[in-house]
Amino acid sequence: MPRSDKVYYVYIVASRSRTLYIGVTGEIELRLAQHRSGTVEGFPKPYRCHRLVYLERFAYINNAIAREKQLKGWLRARKVALIEQENPTWEDLSAGWGKPAARYDWRAEEEAKQVLRRSAPQDDND
């Protein structure tokens, strides 16, 4: 069976009060934008579940769907334990998505290396 470059995601979003919603998608950025704008009808909309607190990647949609069903069958305590194992502070894992990356300052790194070399103890046997 040929493998595509497509990636599928099982995700858990939470509200501020930690109400959980588990979903599956092939377009995680789009799906999160839909959750945040309220265009995803059903359970997550009235509860304002838009914080991405857990994410798994899959190469095949069937595996992603099976995992989604598995997680939905778990008790809440087990879902919370899964989230807290990977994300103990319940940070929004998508908080930096879509923001421009900071420019890397290689000069600052080189200057720091030079300072370290100058301050390193000298060997008396030189």
Buried (B, 14 or more C-beta within 10 A) or exposed (E): EEEEEEBBBBBBBBBEEEBBBBBBBEEBEEBBBBBBEEEBEEEBBEBBBBBBBBBBEBEBBEEBBBBBEEBEEEEEEEBBEBBEEEBEEBEBBBEEEEEEEEEEEEEEEEEEEEEEEEEEEEEEEE
